[in-house]
């Protein structure tokens, strides 16, 4: 399934995706994260959260077209259990591209996550998106925070559910 994790403002999309990388790495799945210029991807924060950076392939691309090409190549290889596409605020993927990437992910039993910067009221990346959620950061007692993932669109379970995510706060938020 193609999953979109979106939000603007005080959201925790990257933190929630970090939890998915940890889960995949815990199962021995190779992971890839594709980022564009302007990304807030910061490897030391991932390392502080427990992510094995030596086992995480990071591909830096110049635009959405090369992001799609990189995702196609990585998924086609069949070597990755999790591929993350950080699309950013203006990120779009054509429906045909989404379909091709989803087909490759299904064929190779990989999870495909697109991170977008859209408000919860905005339309999703496309009709092929099976699950769209937002990760919300909330302060808790003791100065820490909690991340909750809320489903905005879910073709399997229906929207409206939420799930807390166990996270390690980046150094700047502790």
MOGI-V624005 format. One line per field, one symbol per residue. phi: phi as a letter, one per 40 degrees, with the letter a starting at -180 (. if undefined). A space follows every 50 residues. Layout:
phi->???
This chain:
phi->.cbbbbibgcbbdccccdcccdcccccgccbbbbbbdgccdbddccccch ccccbbcbbcbcaccccccccdcccccgcbcabbbccgcbcbbddccdcc cccccccbfbcbbbbbbbccccccdiccccbbabbbcbcbdggcabbbcb ccaaccbgchcbacbcbbccdcbc
